[in-house]
Amino acid sequence: MNCPLISILIPVYQVEPYIERCARSVFEQTYDNLEYIFVDDASPDNSLGILERIIDEYHERKDQIRIIRHPHNKGLAAARNTAVGSCHGRFVFHVDSDDWVERNAVELLVNKQQEADSDIVTGQAIKHYRGTSSPYLSGGWNLEKKELLTQLLTYRVSTTLWRRLIRTSLYTDNDVWANEAGSGGEDFQVLPRLVYYSHHVAGVDTNIYHYNRDNANSFSNNSQILKFQQQGYVSVRVIASFFSDKEDYLQIIVRGLVVRHLFFRMKQNALWGNRQGYEYFRNELMYTHTADFHYILWDKKIQKYIDTHYRSFKFSLFLLKQFRKCRQFVKKNHKLST
């Protein structure tokens, strides 16, 4: 078997409780031709101290490891850009530093890649949250390129970059880099473009990746959540712009993508009671995308109503939610009675 160099790329920021588990999982891979690039995004805790201690235990890996330090915190999108731009591997494998991987993860992905000279190979993932484990959203492991691209753009499969082996030249030959203002959704702005430029995609129906949802440093208040959502909005705009002049079926998919995203965020913040977030996305929608209102089936009365009545809008969403619950209850009991 051909054994290409694989670059494992790991951003590091405030993961002191998790970095040891992550590092050990990648250092103990059964596949040997590896390069490790850790990007310290100016982490304020002792994550790097712990990482350096663990590295000292893996003498056989030391020459394969590089740590790149950002002078100040730039965000996840910038950390991924730095890692990809600094690697030498024919393929990259992204791992988030609060997650961990199975020991044979890279070996399984490389074996599958060799079968058809695939550009992207996807594995499956397990989500861990508050002591429970469950399968995470499918990464589209069994889909052909066109269908995978369609489902990524319509949010029907996971858009995460991790759990995938990706040919590095898809980035470098096609100038695919994350907009660093879009750290809240950098996966979504990058992966569909990589898939678009790929020739063949493949996957393995095996859990190779462990996605940790217990990191308390993620987002703990409304201002952090709003910042994350605003960054995600940047990523949606990147993707909508990129596919706006591509094949007809892709143009059809991304038409209205921005306005639907804004409307979704507006409703989400209203339901959460986050008026600041609601008003941010309402303003973006009302004053910059009026020509696209037909994609969310708005008429002028609804526009005015939404624009001026936050509480009424929030209450109407609550009533709609209750109505749906009642309808599901009636359907369920009807089936039981018949």
C-alpha positions as CSV (number, residue, x, y, z in Angstrom):
1,M,0.0,0.0,0.0
2,N,1.2,3.5,-0.8
3,C,1.7,5.4,2.5
4,P,1.3,9.1,1.8
5,L,2.3,11.7,4.4
6,I,-0.8,12.7,6.4
7,S,-0.8,16.0,8.3
8,I,-2.9,16.0,11.5
9,L,-4.0,19.6,12.1
10,I,-5.0,20.7,15.6
11,P,-6.0,24.2,16.8
12,V,-5.4,24.8,20.5
13,Y,-7.3,27.3,22.6
14,Q,-8.6,26.9,26.2
15,V,-8.7,23.1,26.2
16,E,-6.7,22.5,29.4
17,P,-9.0,19.6,30.6
18,Y,-9.0,17.9,27.2
19,I,-5.7,18.4,25.4
20,E,-4.0,15.3,26.9
21,R,-6.7,12.9,25.8
22,C,-6.7,14.4,22.3
23,A,-2.9,14.4,22.0
24,R,-2.5,10.8,23.1
25,S,-5.2,9.7,20.7
26,V,-3.3,11.2,17.7
27,F,0.2,10.2,18.9
28,E,-1.0,6.5,19.2
29,Q,-2.2,6.2,15.7
30,T,-1.6,2.8,14.0
31,Y,-0.6,4.7,10.8
32,D,3.0,6.0,11.0
33,N,3.7,8.4,8.2
34,L,2.3,11.4,10.0
35,E,3.0,15.1,10.6
36,Y,1.4,16.9,13.5
37,I,0.8,20.6,13.5
38,F,-0.6,22.2,16.6
39,V,-1.6,25.9,16.3
40,D,-1.6,27.7,19.6
41,D,-4.1,30.5,19.1
42,A,-2.7,32.4,22.0
43,S,-4.4,30.1,24.5
44,P,-4.5,31.9,28.0
45,D,-4.5,28.6,30.0
46,N,-2.0,25.8,30.5
47,S,-3.0,23.9,27.4
48,L,0.4,24.2,25.8
49,G,2.2,23.3,29.0
50,I,0.2,20.0,29.1
51,L,0.8,19.4,25.4
52,E,4.5,19.8,25.7
53,R,4.6,17.4,28.7
54,I,2.7,14.8,26.7
55,I,5.0,15.2,23.7
56,D,8.0,14.4,25.9
57,E,6.5,11.0,26.6
58,Y,6.3,10.1,22.8
59,H,9.9,10.2,21.8
60,E,9.3,8.4,18.5
61,R,6.9,11.2,17.5
62,K,8.9,14.3,18.4
63,D,10.5,14.8,15.0
64,Q,7.0,14.7,13.5
65,I,5.5,17.5,15.7
66,R,5.5,21.2,15.2
67,I,3.8,23.9,17.3
68,I,3.0,27.2,15.7
69,R,2.1,30.1,17.9
70,H,-0.2,33.0,17.0
71,P,0.9,36.2,18.7
72,H,-2.7,37.0,19.6
73,N,-6.0,35.2,19.4
74,K,-7.3,35.1,15.8
75,G,-10.1,32.5,16.0
76,L,-10.6,29.0,14.7
77,A,-10.8,30.0,11.0
78,A,-7.4,31.6,11.2
79,A,-5.9,28.7,13.1
80,R,-7.1,26.2,10.4
81,N,-5.7,28.5,7.7
82,T,-2.3,28.6,9.5
83,A,-2.3,24.8,9.9
84,V,-3.2,24.1,6.3
85,G,-0.8,26.7,5.0
86,S,2.1,25.2,7.0
87,C,1.6,21.5,6.4
88,H,3.6,19.2,4.0
89,G,1.2,16.2,3.9
90,R,-0.5,15.0,0.8
91,F,-3.7,14.8,2.9
92,V,-4.8,16.7,6.0
93,F,-6.9,15.4,8.9
94,H,-8.5,18.0,11.1
95,V,-8.9,17.3,14.8
96,D,-10.4,19.7,17.3
97,S,-8.3,19.7,20.5
98,D,-11.2,19.0,22.9
99,D,-12.1,15.9,20.8
100,W,-10.3,12.6,20.3
101,V,-10.0,9.9,17.7
102,E,-9.8,6.1,17.5
103,R,-6.3,4.7,17.2
104,N,-6.9,3.3,13.7
105,A,-8.7,6.4,12.4
106,V,-6.1,7.5,9.9
107,E,-5.3,4.0,8.8
108,L,-8.9,3.3,8.0
109,L,-9.3,6.5,6.0
110,V,-6.1,6.0,4.1
111,N,-7.0,2.5,3.2
112,K,-10.3,3.7,1.8
113,Q,-8.7,6.6,0.0
114,Q,-6.3,4.1,-1.8
115,E,-9.2,2.1,-3.3
116,A,-10.4,4.8,-5.7
117,D,-7.8,7.5,-5.3
118,S,-10.4,9.6,-3.5
119,D,-9.9,13.3,-2.7
120,I,-12.1,13.3,0.4
121,V,-12.8,10.3,2.7
122,T,-15.3,10.7,5.5
123,G,-15.7,8.6,8.7
124,Q,-18.5,8.5,11.3
125,A,-18.5,10.2,14.7
126,I,-19.8,9.7,18.2
127,K,-21.1,12.7,20.2
128,H,-20.4,12.9,23.9
129,Y,-22.5,15.2,26.1
130,R,-23.1,15.1,29.9
131,G,-22.2,11.5,30.3
132,T,-24.2,10.2,27.3
133,S,-22.9,9.0,23.9
134,S,-24.8,8.9,20.6
135,P,-24.1,8.8,16.9
136,Y,-23.4,12.3,15.6
137,L,-25.0,13.7,12.4
138,S,-24.0,11.7,9.3
139,G,-21.1,13.1,7.4
140,G,-22.5,11.8,4.2
141,W,-20.0,9.0,4.1
142,N,-21.9,6.9,1.5
143,L,-22.9,9.7,-0.9
144,E,-21.5,10.5,-4.3
145,K,-20.0,14.0,-4.9
146,K,-23.1,15.7,-6.4
147,E,-25.4,14.4,-3.7
148,L,-23.0,15.1,-0.9
149,L,-22.6,18.7,-2.2
150,T,-26.4,19.1,-2.4
151,Q,-26.9,17.8,1.1
152,L,-24.1,19.9,2.6
153,L,-25.6,23.1,1.1
154,T,-29.1,22.2,2.5
155,Y,-27.8,21.2,6.0
156,R,-28.9,17.6,5.7
157,V,-25.5,16.2,6.5
158,S,-22.9,17.5,8.9
159,T,-20.6,20.2,7.4
160,T,-17.7,19.5,9.9
161,L,-14.2,19.4,8.5
162,W,-13.0,17.0,11.2
163,R,-13.5,13.2,10.7
164,R,-12.5,13.7,7.0
165,L,-9.3,12.9,5.2
166,I,-8.9,15.7,2.6
167,R,-6.4,16.1,-0.2
168,T,-4.3,19.1,0.6
169,S,-4.2,20.3,-3.1
170,L,-7.9,20.9,-3.0
171,Y,-7.0,23.8,-0.7
172,T,-3.8,25.0,-2.3
173,D,-4.6,24.6,-6.0
174,N,-8.0,26.2,-5.7
175,D,-7.2,29.0,-3.2
176,V,-9.7,27.6,-0.7
177,W,-9.2,29.4,2.6
178,A,-11.5,30.4,5.4
179,N,-12.7,33.9,5.7
180,E,-11.2,34.6,9.1
181,A,-14.2,36.8,10.1
182,G,-16.3,33.6,9.9
183,S,-14.8,31.5,12.7
184,G,-18.3,30.6,13.9
185,G,-19.0,28.6,10.8
186,E,-15.7,28.1,9.1
187,D,-16.5,24.5,8.3
188,F,-19.6,25.4,6.3
189,Q,-17.7,28.0,4.2
190,V,-14.9,25.7,3.4
191,L,-16.1,22.1,3.0
192,P,-18.6,22.6,0.2
193,R,-15.9,24.4,-1.8
194,L,-13.5,21.5,-1.3
195,V,-16.2,19.0,-2.3
196,Y,-17.0,21.1,-5.4
197,Y,-13.3,20.9,-6.6
198,S,-13.0,17.2,-5.7
199,H,-13.1,14.4,-8.4
200,H,-14.1,11.5,-6.1
201,V,-15.4,11.2,-2.5
202,A,-15.7,8.1,-0.4
203,G,-16.4,7.1,3.2
204,V,-16.2,4.4,5.8
205,D,-19.2,3.4,7.9
206,T,-17.1,3.2,11.1
207,N,-16.9,5.5,14.1
208,I,-13.5,7.0,14.0
209,Y,-14.0,10.4,15.8
210,H,-15.3,11.4,19.2
211,Y,-17.0,14.8,19.3
212,N,-16.9,16.3,22.8
213,R,-19.8,18.7,23.6
214,D,-18.8,19.2,27.3
215,N,-16.3,22.0,26.8
216,A,-17.5,24.7,29.1
217,N,-15.4,27.4,27.4
218,S,-17.5,27.2,24.2
219,F,-20.4,29.7,24.6
220,S,-21.9,30.6,27.9
221,N,-23.8,33.8,27.4
222,N,-25.9,35.7,24.9
223,S,-23.1,38.0,23.7
224,Q,-20.9,35.0,22.9
225,I,-23.7,33.2,21.1
226,L,-24.5,36.3,19.1
227,K,-20.8,36.7,18.1
228,F,-20.8,33.0,17.0
229,Q,-24.0,33.6,15.0
230,Q,-22.6,36.7,13.3
231,Q,-19.5,34.7,12.3
232,G,-21.7,32.0,10.9
233,Y,-23.5,34.6,8.9
234,V,-20.2,35.5,7.3
235,S,-19.7,31.9,6.2
236,V,-23.2,31.7,4.7
237,R,-22.5,34.8,2.6
238,V,-19.2,33.3,1.4
239,I,-20.9,30.1,0.3
240,A,-23.8,31.9,-1.4
241,S,-21.4,34.1,-3.3
242,F,-19.2,31.2,-4.4
243,F,-22.0,29.1,-5.8
244,S,-23.9,32.0,-7.3
245,D,-22.3,31.5,-10.7
246,K,-21.8,27.8,-10.7
247,E,-23.9,25.0,-12.3
248,D,-27.6,25.7,-12.5
249,Y,-28.6,23.2,-9.8
250,L,-26.1,24.8,-7.4
251,Q,-27.4,28.3,-8.2
252,I,-30.9,27.1,-7.4
253,I,-29.9,25.6,-4.0
254,V,-28.1,28.8,-2.8
255,R,-30.7,31.3,-4.0
256,G,-32.3,32.6,-0.9
257,L,-29.7,30.9,1.3
258,V,-28.7,34.2,3.0
259,V,-32.3,35.4,3.6
260,R,-33.4,32.0,4.9
261,H,-30.4,32.0,7.3
262,L,-31.2,35.4,8.6
263,F,-34.9,34.6,9.1
264,F,-33.9,31.4,11.0
265,R,-31.5,33.3,13.3
266,M,-34.1,35.9,13.9
267,K,-36.7,33.3,15.0
268,Q,-34.1,31.4,17.0
269,N,-33.1,34.5,19.0
270,A,-36.8,35.5,19.6
271,L,-37.5,32.0,21.0
272,W,-34.4,32.3,23.3
273,G,-35.5,35.7,24.4
274,N,-32.3,37.3,23.1
275,R,-33.6,40.6,21.9
276,Q,-30.1,41.9,20.9
277,G,-29.6,38.9,18.6
278,Y,-33.1,39.2,17.2
279,E,-32.7,42.8,16.3
280,Y,-29.3,42.3,14.7
281,F,-30.6,39.7,12.3
282,R,-33.9,41.5,11.8
283,N,-32.0,44.6,10.7
284,E,-29.8,42.7,8.4
285,L,-32.9,41.1,6.8
286,M,-35.1,44.2,6.7
287,Y,-32.5,46.7,5.3
288,T,-30.1,44.6,3.1
289,H,-32.1,41.8,1.6
290,T,-35.6,43.2,0.7
291,A,-35.4,41.9,-2.8
292,D,-35.2,38.3,-1.6
293,F,-38.2,38.3,0.8
294,H,-40.1,36.0,-1.6
295,Y,-37.8,33.2,-0.5
296,I,-39.3,33.2,3.0
297,L,-42.9,33.9,1.7
298,W,-43.2,37.4,3.2
299,D,-45.7,40.0,2.2
300,K,-45.7,43.7,3.2
301,K,-48.0,43.2,6.2
302,I,-45.8,40.5,7.7
303,Q,-42.7,42.6,7.0
304,K,-44.1,45.5,9.0
305,Y,-45.4,43.2,11.8
306,I,-42.0,41.5,12.2
307,D,-40.2,44.8,12.0
308,T,-42.1,46.5,14.9
309,H,-43.4,43.8,17.2
310,Y,-40.7,41.7,18.8
311,R,-42.9,40.4,21.7
312,S,-45.8,39.6,19.4
313,F,-43.5,37.7,17.1
314,K,-42.0,35.8,19.9
315,F,-45.4,34.9,21.3
316,S,-46.6,33.8,17.8
317,L,-43.7,31.5,17.5
318,F,-44.5,30.0,21.0
319,L,-48.2,29.4,19.8
320,L,-47.0,27.8,16.6
321,K,-44.7,25.5,18.7
322,Q,-47.6,24.5,20.9
323,F,-49.9,23.9,17.9
324,R,-47.3,21.5,16.4
325,K,-47.1,19.6,19.7
326,C,-50.9,19.3,19.9
327,R,-51.0,18.1,16.3
328,Q,-48.3,15.4,17.0
329,F,-50.2,14.3,20.1
330,V,-53.5,14.0,18.2
331,K,-51.8,12.0,15.4
332,K,-50.2,9.7,17.9
333,N,-53.4,9.0,19.7
334,H,-55.3,8.5,16.5
335,K,-52.8,5.8,15.5
336,L,-53.2,4.1,18.8
337,S,-57.0,4.1,18.6
338,T,-57.0,2.6,15.2
